[in-house]
């Protein structure tokens, strides 16, 4: 929840101005607040492999849910991606794994690619139960889906314990969890599908660590927070894509 309309428009312009040409396998998404979706979509309309994502959606197609935004509404303005289950939504709005399963269903029904977030708190990490915790998140939100449906989802791992706590997740820790997430998907849906799913890292990605993180075998990209509000910083992260 950052930037006025004018600030957001300038930020997009500043990031796009260098004209970084992405490879066919690379993609950059801007997940902007709801009021800016149409503007942002217009900004990237002529850019190859740049696209726009919503930050959230409701579980229902339509109805008396004042203040909410549905997948149907997102689809009607040509939004093709939506973040689901971000750690802040889970923490501040008590979004459960079951609720997120419903959001995945509605998004996939409208052909919108969910960016499904998972991750553990400091308490869970210190107890050494992070693997079982994130596996439960995947199992309860994703595993009712078919192989074809899961293949359309992007996973984003957020080590909540390393965001704003003063603690830092190492590249090795990021790789370890990403590899584990892929193994969980492989057990349920097979190794070929698991290898094809993009798993993003969302633990304070910045210009200084992006290249090292992205060099990890199972880290396919980043879910970037505060660093995306600085054009030069975000440009450097884009340039670090493998």
N, C-alpha and C positions, 0 to 999 in steps of 0.2 A: 504494500500500500504506500507507494512512493511516487513522486513527481506529479506536478500539475499537468494539464493537457499540453500546455506550451513547452514545459520542460521535457515531457516525454517525447514530443514530436522532435525537438532539437536533439535529444539523446539518440533517437533512431537515425536521424540525418547524419549525426557525427559518426556513428558506428558504420553506417553504410557508405559514407563518402569515400573512403579509401578504395572501394570497389574490389574487395577481396573475392577472388573467383574460387569457389568451392569445387572440390573434386566430386564426381558423381556419387561417391559413397558418403559424402559429408553433408551435414545439414545444421543450420542454425535456426533456433526458434526463439521468438521473443514472447514471453508470457506476461501479458500486460493486464492492468485492471479493466474490468468490463466496459467502462465508458470509452476506452481508447481502442477497442478491438477493431472497429471499422476503419478508423484513421490508420492504425498500424498495418492492417491488411492492405490498404491502399499504398502505403509506403513501400512495402516489399513486393508489390504485384508484378514488377518487372525484374525482380531479382531471382536468379537461379539458385534453388535450394535454400532460400530463406523463407521462413513461414511464421505464422502467428499461433499462439496457444492461449486458451483461457486458463485461469488459475483454479477454477472450480466449476461445478454444476450441481443441479438438484437431481434427486433420484426419480422424479416424476416428469412425464412428458409436458404436462401443463396443469393448470388448476389454480386454486386459491391459496397460493404460497407467496404472499406479498414479500417483495425484496429479494426473491430468488431468481435464478436464471437457469433455464432448462437446456438440455442437449438439442431440443428442437429449435430453440431460439438461436443457439450457436450455429447450428447447421444452416439456418435461414440466412445468416450473414457470412456463410462460407468459411467458418472456422473449423479446421480439420484436426486440431490437437487440443487436449485439455489435461491439465495436471489434476491428479486424483489422490487424495490421502496424504497431502503434504503434512509434515510433522506439526506444523502450526495449526492446521485444521484438526488434526487428531487431538492435540493438546488443548487448544482454546475452545474448540467447538464439539469436543467429545465424539468425533467421528469414529465409529467402530469398524472392525473388519467386515461385519455383515452389511453395514450401510454402504461401505465402499464397493462391495460386491454388486449391490444394486446400481451404483453409479457406473461401474464398468459395463453392466448389462445395457443401460440406457445409452451410453456413449457409443458402444459397439453397434447397437441397433440403428444408430444414425450415421454410421460410418466414420465416427470421430475417433482418432487414435488416443487412447488414454496413456498418460505418463504416470504410472503407478508408483507412489513413493512408499518406501518401507525403511525401517531403521529402529535402533534401540536407544534407550536412555542411558545415562551414566550408571544408574542403579543396576540396570540389567547387565551392562558391560562389566561392572565391577564384580557382579555375581558369577560371571563367566557363562551366562546362559544366552548370549547374544544369538548364537546360531539357531537354537530352538525357537527363540522369540521371533526372528524374522521369517523362519520357516512357517510358523503359525500364521503370520501375516499373509504370506503367499497362499498357504493352503486354504485359509478361510475366505479369502477375497477372490482368488483366481481359479482354484482347482475345480470349480463347477463348470468351467468353460471348456469348449472343445479345442482341439489342437489348432484349428483354423482361426478361432477367436484369439487364443493366447498369442499366436504368431503376429498379431496386429498390435500387441501391447509393448510399450517401452517401460522398463523398470528403472527406478531411480533410488539408489541407496543413500540414506541420510544417517550418518553417525551422529545422532542428536547430542551425544555426550561430548562431541568435539566442536560443537557450534556455540560460541559465546561463553564457553566455560573456562577458557584458559588452557584447556587440554588440547592436544593435537593428535590427530590420527596420522600415522605414518603411511607412506605409500605401500609398504608391505601389508599393513593392516587393511587398507582399502582393497588391495588385490586379493587378500585372503577371503574377505567377505564376499566380494564379487564372484570369486571362484566357487564359493559355497552356494551362493544363490543360483549360479548356473547349474551346479550339481543337483540342487533340489528340483529345478525345472527339468533337468535331464531324466531324473528318476520318474517323474510324472508323465512327461511328454516325449522323451527320447532325446538323445544327444544332438542330432541334427537341428531340431527345433531350438533347443537351448543355446546352441552355438550361434544361431541366427538372431536371437533376441538382443537388442541393445540394452546394456546395463550402464546407467550413468552414475557418476559419483557426485554426491551433494554435500560434501563436508568442507565448507570454506575454500572452494576452488578460487584461485587467483592467478595472476600472471606469473608469479614467482614459482608456483608449484604445478601449473597445468601440464607442462610438457612432460614432467616426470610421471605424473599421475596417468596421463593419456598413453604413456609408453607401456604401462602395465597390460599384460595379456588380456585380462578380462574387464578392463575399464574402457568402455567404448565412447565416453564423453563425459560432460559435466552438467549438473544441475546447479547453475551459478546464482548466488544470492547477491550480496552487497557489491561484489566486484562488477556486476552488470550495470550498475548505476554510474560507472566511470567509463567513458567511451574508450580511452586509451587502454585501460585495463582489460576491457572486454575484447577489444580488437586483438590484443596480445594473446588472449585465451583462444580466440578463433584461430589465430595463426599457429597455435600449438596443437591443433587437431592432427591426429595421425592419419 
